[in-house]
Amino acid sequence: MQKRIRQVGTLAARGSSGRLVNLSIFQEFLDAGTKDDPNAERKGTRQIMTADGRRVTRVSKGKYRIAGSAEVLASDDPTAP
């Protein structure tokens, strides 16, 4: 069961036209509580989204595609997923 979602990072990526797009990385946390530790949680899936709320899919490390678009964005950020 999903417990919470938290923004865990941001990165800048550029389209082929040179347009800069800011992306936000969100981490899902799931309830993993037990009798001994009722507040325990574990990491779930990560989601990448644009600043205006559009979903982004990861093509490969440092390469992304905004849902519904054919344009591939690229980031040279060494911490980019």
Order of alpha helices (4+ residues) and beta strands (2+ residues): beta-beta-beta-beta-beta-beta
